[in-house]
Amino acid sequence: MELYEAIGQEALLGILSHLFFIAITFYALQAFMTEKLFKKNRVFQIQLIYILLSITIGSAVSNFFLQISNWSGKLPYLF
């Protein structure tokens, strides 16, 4: 049962990591002045761009940290 528990913990860590970095990215993207980039009265489309960019950037950053964590855990096998 320990293997299944480890797989479950890894899945939970991945989900939480992705959600955390997506939320941070969404917060950071709000610093941009989008009024100059988009047409007026396109609120839904601007919100959709924010959401999609947040998911894309947040997932990439989360994957980076999860891979670094995974690789650093395997370093003791080198020696």
LINNORNOR-V641718 format. One record per run of one state. SS is the DSSP state (2 for helix, 1 for strand, 0 for the rest). FROM is the first residue (numbers start at 1). TO is the last residue. Records with the same first field share a line. If there is no record, write none. Layout:
SS=FROM-TO  FROM-TO
This chain:
0=1-1  30-33  37-42  79-79
2=2-29  34-36  43-78
